[in-house]
């Protein structure tokens, strides 16, 4: 993920973020801020989500619809179709089991599954 950030000229910083916010993209400075002390799964998932915001050049808070779309794109950025299929074969379709197998958050798994339902 950091190599993708570098490709886009985005720098990644760890910070104390307000509330339960795990990540934040600042378009004006082309920086991503991630909450300190995230688990690896949370860090990967939040970074992918914020990278999609960077790719889209989003400014400020987005609508729930945009956030849902960004989550789906983030899921696709992290997980290949083959990796998902292998994890599903080995672990079943429960989002928590798949998240543990793929080292992402359950929300990323749900976004992947939602995209699959809508597009196939």
C-alpha positions in Angstrom: 0.0 0.0 0.0 2.8 2.4 0.8 4.2 1.9 -2.7 0.8 2.9 -4.2 0.8 6.0 -1.9 4.3 6.9 -3.2 3.1 6.5 -6.8 0.5 9.1 -6.2 2.9 11.4 -4.3 0.9 10.9 -1.1 2.7 10.8 2.2 1.4 8.7 5.0 1.6 9.9 8.6 0.5 8.4 12.0 -1.4 10.8 14.2 -3.8 11.1 17.1 -7.1 11.4 15.2 -10.4 12.5 16.8 -13.1 10.2 17.9 -13.1 6.8 16.2 -11.6 8.1 12.9 -9.1 5.5 11.6 -7.8 7.6 8.7 -8.1 10.9 6.9 -7.0 12.2 3.5 -6.0 15.9 3.2 -6.2 16.8 -0.4 -4.6 20.2 0.1 -1.4 18.7 1.4 -1.7 15.3 -0.3 -1.3 13.5 3.0 -3.0 10.5 4.6 -3.2 10.4 8.4 -3.7 7.1 10.1 -4.6 6.6 13.7 -1.8 5.4 15.8 -1.9 1.9 17.3 -4.2 0.4 14.7 -4.0 -3.3 14.2 -2.4 -4.5 10.9 -5.8 -5.3 9.4 -7.2 -1.8 10.4 -4.1 -0.1 9.1 -4.2 -1.8 5.7 -7.9 -1.3 5.4 -7.8 2.4 6.4 -4.8 3.1 4.2 -6.5 1.5 1.2 -9.7 3.5 1.9 -7.8 6.8 2.1 -5.7 6.0 -1.0 -9.0 5.7 -3.0 -9.9 9.2 -1.7 -6.5 10.4 -2.9 -7.0 8.8 -6.3 -10.4 10.5 -6.6 -9.0 13.8 -5.2 -11.8 14.0 -2.7 -12.0 17.1 -0.6 -13.6 16.9 2.9 -16.3 14.7 4.1 -18.2 12.6 1.5 -21.8 11.4 1.3 -22.6 7.9 2.6 -23.0 6.7 -1.0 -19.5 8.0 -2.0 -18.1 6.3 1.2 -19.7 3.0 0.3 -18.3 3.2 -3.3 -14.8 4.1 -1.8 -15.0 1.1 0.5 -15.7 -1.2 -2.5 -12.8 0.3 -4.4 -10.6 -0.1 -1.4 -11.6 -3.8 -1.1 -10.6 -4.3 -4.7 -7.3 -2.6 -4.1 -6.4 -4.9 -1.3 -7.9 -8.3 -2.2 -7.6 -10.1 -5.5 -10.4 -12.3 -6.8 -8.2 -15.3 -6.4 -7.2 -14.5 -2.8 -10.9 -14.0 -1.9 -12.0 -17.2 -3.6 -9.2 -19.2 -1.8 -10.1 -17.7 1.5 -13.8 -18.4 1.0 -13.1 -22.0 0.1 -10.9 -22.5 3.2 -13.0 -20.4 5.6 -16.6 -20.1 4.4 -18.4 -16.8 3.7 -18.6 -15.3 7.2 -17.1 -11.8 7.0 -15.2 -12.1 10.3 -13.6 -15.4 9.3 -12.7 -14.0 5.9 -11.3 -10.8 7.4 -9.1 -12.8 9.7 -7.9 -15.0 6.9 -7.1 -12.0 4.6 -5.9 -9.6 7.4 -8.4 -6.9 6.6 -11.4 -5.5 8.5 -14.8 -7.2 8.3 -16.1 -4.0 6.6 -13.7 -4.5 3.7 -15.0 -8.0 3.3 -18.6 -6.8 3.4 -17.8 -4.2 0.8 -16.3 -6.9 -1.4 -19.3 -9.1 -1.0 -21.7 -6.2 -1.7 -19.9 -5.4 -4.9 -20.1 -9.0 -6.0 -23.8 -9.2 -5.4 -24.5 -6.0 -7.3 -22.2 -6.7 -10.3 -22.8 -10.5 -10.9 
